[in-house]
Amino acid sequence: MTVGANLDPPGSLTAFPHPLTKGKLVRMPAATGSSERELFVLDFQYNPETITRTRAGKWQARQDRRRGRSTPSPQDVAARSGQGAAALQAESETISLKIVFDATEAILAGDELASRQGVRPQLAALEIISVGKEAQDRRGRRDAARSVRPDELLLILGSQRSYPCVLTNLTITEQKFTPALVPVRAEADLKLNVLEPTEQAYSEWIRNAFDELGRRRTQSAEQI
């Protein structure tokens, strides 16, 4: 299922000299054996003006030997073997961006769905992604209040960059409304955590997506 194709009237992007590649969020299947077959795709109506990617960590300095300090176990030594005498304990990469949905032009062009719904379908899709399909399926049950697991996503930014990630922060600002209080324009600030090696053991698609991202990074770096 694709959400967001109804907002742009035909011919509204003809000013671009080349075809426009839109960014998108793809919700991946929940688990092996799931009955869900169709991928859920949210196309960006407008690509973000700014994308911020951050990697933070804590530097673990070389430890001096101290008297009386217990000898590290073989497991500890093996865990640190790839880090050398000092290492950066890094958190996974985070990506922050703002996407905009605006149904004004579609409404003026006579689109009936846009006139009735505005940008509610796109906002609803983001809200479902932020709590996860599992939480949606549990609604009304007694255990529904337990912590949620956001859907695993593929953030696609052009043909060369696709990030396996989860949505960890969502801020929606509704800006324009119809007389019936239907939002016509809204901005959504997203913060996503990239799913890196710690998550790869649980999902083959995460491992494949992250390996492909690394391969494309290597190819790009070789162009310097």
C-alpha positions as CSV (number, residue, x, y, z in Angstrom):
1,M,0.0,0.0,0.0
2,T,1.3,3.5,-0.9
3,V,0.2,6.5,1.0
4,G,0.5,10.1,-0.3
5,A,0.1,9.9,-4.1
6,N,-3.2,11.8,-4.0
7,L,-1.8,15.2,-2.9
8,D,0.0,16.4,-6.0
9,P,-2.3,17.4,-8.9
10,P,-1.2,16.1,-12.4
11,G,1.5,18.4,-13.9
12,S,2.4,20.1,-10.7
13,L,6.0,19.0,-10.9
14,T,6.6,19.8,-14.6
15,A,9.0,22.7,-13.7
16,F,11.7,20.2,-12.8
17,P,14.1,19.5,-15.7
18,H,14.5,15.9,-14.6
19,P,12.2,13.3,-13.0
20,L,11.9,13.8,-9.3
21,T,12.8,10.9,-7.1
22,K,10.9,11.1,-3.9
23,G,12.1,9.9,-0.5
24,K,10.0,7.3,1.2
25,L,9.5,5.2,4.3
26,V,8.8,1.5,3.7
27,R,7.5,-0.6,6.6
28,M,9.0,-4.1,6.4
29,P,7.2,-7.3,7.2
30,A,6.8,-7.9,10.9
31,A,8.3,-11.4,11.1
32,T,9.0,-14.6,9.3
33,G,5.7,-16.5,8.8
34,S,3.6,-13.3,9.1
35,S,0.4,-13.2,7.1
36,E,1.2,-9.7,5.9
37,R,2.4,-9.8,2.3
38,E,2.1,-6.2,1.0
39,L,4.7,-3.7,1.9
40,F,3.4,-0.4,3.4
41,V,5.0,2.6,1.6
42,L,4.8,6.3,2.6
43,D,6.0,8.5,-0.1
44,F,7.3,12.0,0.8
45,Q,5.2,14.7,-0.9
46,Y,8.1,17.1,-0.6
47,N,11.7,15.9,-0.1
48,P,13.3,17.3,3.1
49,E,15.3,20.5,2.7
50,T,17.8,19.3,5.4
51,I,18.8,15.9,6.6
52,T,21.0,15.6,9.8
53,R,22.9,12.4,10.4
54,T,24.6,12.0,13.8
55,R,26.9,9.4,15.3
56,A,27.8,9.9,19.0
57,G,29.8,7.8,21.4
58,K,31.9,7.7,24.5
59,W,35.7,7.3,24.3
60,Q,37.0,4.6,26.5
61,A,40.6,5.5,27.2
62,R,43.5,3.1,27.7
63,Q,43.3,1.6,31.2
64,D,46.4,1.5,33.3
65,R,47.1,-1.7,35.3
66,R,46.3,-1.4,38.9
67,R,47.4,-3.6,41.8
68,G,44.7,-5.9,43.0
69,R,42.7,-5.7,39.8
70,S,41.2,-9.0,38.9
71,T,42.4,-10.7,35.7
72,P,40.0,-10.3,32.8
73,S,38.1,-13.3,31.7
74,P,38.7,-14.9,28.3
75,Q,35.2,-13.6,27.3
76,D,36.2,-10.0,28.2
77,V,39.4,-10.3,26.3
78,A,37.6,-11.7,23.2
79,A,35.0,-8.9,23.4
80,R,37.7,-6.3,23.3
81,S,40.0,-8.0,20.9
82,G,38.8,-5.8,18.0
83,Q,39.1,-2.6,19.9
84,G,42.8,-2.4,20.8
85,A,43.9,-0.7,23.9
86,A,41.3,2.0,23.6
87,A,38.0,2.3,21.7
88,L,35.0,4.4,21.0
89,Q,31.8,2.9,22.4
90,A,29.6,4.3,19.7
91,E,25.8,4.5,19.6
92,S,24.0,3.7,16.3
93,E,23.7,6.5,13.7
94,T,20.6,8.7,14.0
95,I,18.9,10.6,11.2
96,S,16.7,13.6,11.7
97,L,14.6,15.3,9.0
98,K,11.4,17.2,8.5
99,I,8.8,16.2,5.9
100,V,5.9,18.3,4.8
101,F,2.4,17.3,3.6
102,D,0.1,19.9,2.0
103,A,-3.2,19.1,0.3
104,T,-4.0,22.7,-0.7
105,E,-3.2,22.3,-4.4
106,A,-5.0,19.0,-4.6
107,I,-8.1,20.5,-3.0
108,L,-8.1,23.5,-5.4
109,A,-7.7,21.0,-8.3
110,G,-11.0,19.4,-7.2
111,D,-9.6,16.2,-5.6
112,E,-12.5,14.8,-3.6
113,L,-10.4,12.6,-1.3
114,A,-8.1,15.5,-0.4
115,S,-11.1,17.7,0.2
116,R,-12.6,15.2,2.7
117,Q,-9.4,13.9,4.3
118,G,-6.7,16.6,3.9
119,V,-3.4,15.2,5.0
120,R,-5.0,12.9,7.7
121,P,-4.1,9.6,5.8
122,Q,-0.4,10.6,5.8
123,L,-0.4,11.6,9.4
124,A,-2.2,8.4,10.4
125,A,0.4,6.3,8.6
126,L,3.2,8.0,10.5
127,E,1.3,7.5,13.8
128,I,0.9,3.8,13.1
129,I,4.6,3.4,12.2
130,S,5.6,5.2,15.4
131,V,3.9,2.6,17.7
132,G,4.2,-0.4,15.5
133,K,1.7,-2.7,13.9
134,E,2.1,-5.1,16.8
135,A,0.7,-2.4,19.2
136,Q,-2.1,-1.7,16.7
137,D,-3.1,-5.3,16.7
138,R,-3.2,-5.4,20.5
139,R,-5.5,-2.4,20.9
140,G,-8.3,-3.1,23.4
141,R,-6.4,-5.9,25.1
142,R,-5.3,-5.7,28.7
143,D,-1.6,-5.9,27.9
144,A,-1.9,-3.0,25.4
145,A,-0.2,-0.6,27.8
146,R,3.1,-2.3,27.7
147,S,6.1,-0.7,25.9
148,V,5.7,-0.5,22.1
149,R,8.1,-1.7,19.5
150,P,8.1,0.7,16.5
151,D,7.9,-0.9,13.0
152,E,11.2,-1.7,11.3
153,L,11.6,0.6,8.3
154,L,13.6,1.2,5.3
155,L,14.3,5.0,4.8
156,I,15.0,5.5,1.1
157,L,16.8,8.6,0.1
158,G,17.4,8.4,-3.6
159,S,18.7,5.4,-5.5
160,Q,22.0,5.0,-3.6
161,R,21.0,5.3,0.1
162,S,18.6,3.1,2.0
163,Y,18.8,2.9,5.7
164,P,17.3,0.1,7.9
165,C,15.9,2.0,10.9
166,V,13.2,2.6,13.4
167,L,11.3,5.8,14.1
168,T,12.2,6.9,17.7
169,N,10.8,10.4,17.8
170,L,7.8,12.0,16.0
171,T,6.6,15.6,16.2
172,I,3.6,16.6,14.1
173,T,2.7,20.2,13.6
174,E,-0.7,20.8,12.0
175,Q,-0.8,24.2,10.4
176,K,-3.9,24.7,8.2
177,F,-7.4,23.4,8.5
178,T,-10.7,23.2,6.7
179,P,-13.8,24.6,8.5
180,A,-14.4,21.0,9.7
181,L,-11.0,21.0,11.4
182,V,-9.4,18.6,8.9
183,P,-5.7,19.3,8.7
184,V,-4.7,20.5,5.2
185,R,-1.0,21.1,5.8
186,A,1.3,19.6,8.4
187,E,5.0,19.2,9.1
188,A,6.4,16.1,10.7
189,D,9.8,16.1,12.4
190,L,11.3,12.6,12.4
191,K,14.2,11.1,14.3
192,L,15.2,7.6,13.3
193,N,17.8,5.2,14.6
194,V,19.7,3.2,12.1
195,L,19.6,-0.6,12.8
196,E,23.2,-1.7,12.9
197,P,25.0,-5.0,13.8
198,T,23.4,-5.5,17.1
199,E,20.0,-5.9,15.4
200,Q,21.3,-8.0,12.5
201,A,21.2,-11.3,14.3
202,Y,17.4,-11.0,14.6
203,S,16.5,-10.1,11.0
204,E,18.0,-11.2,7.7
205,W,16.5,-8.2,5.8
206,I,18.2,-5.8,8.3
207,R,21.5,-7.5,7.7
208,N,21.1,-7.4,3.9
209,A,20.0,-3.8,3.9
210,F,22.9,-2.7,6.2
211,D,25.4,-4.7,4.1
212,E,24.1,-3.0,0.9
213,L,24.4,0.4,2.6
214,G,28.0,-0.3,3.5
215,R,28.8,-1.6,0.0
216,R,27.5,1.6,-1.6
217,R,29.4,3.7,0.9
218,T,32.6,2.0,0.0
219,Q,32.0,2.5,-3.7
220,S,31.3,6.2,-3.2
221,A,34.4,6.6,-1.0
222,E,36.5,5.1,-3.8
223,Q,35.5,7.9,-6.1
224,I,37.6,10.4,-4.1
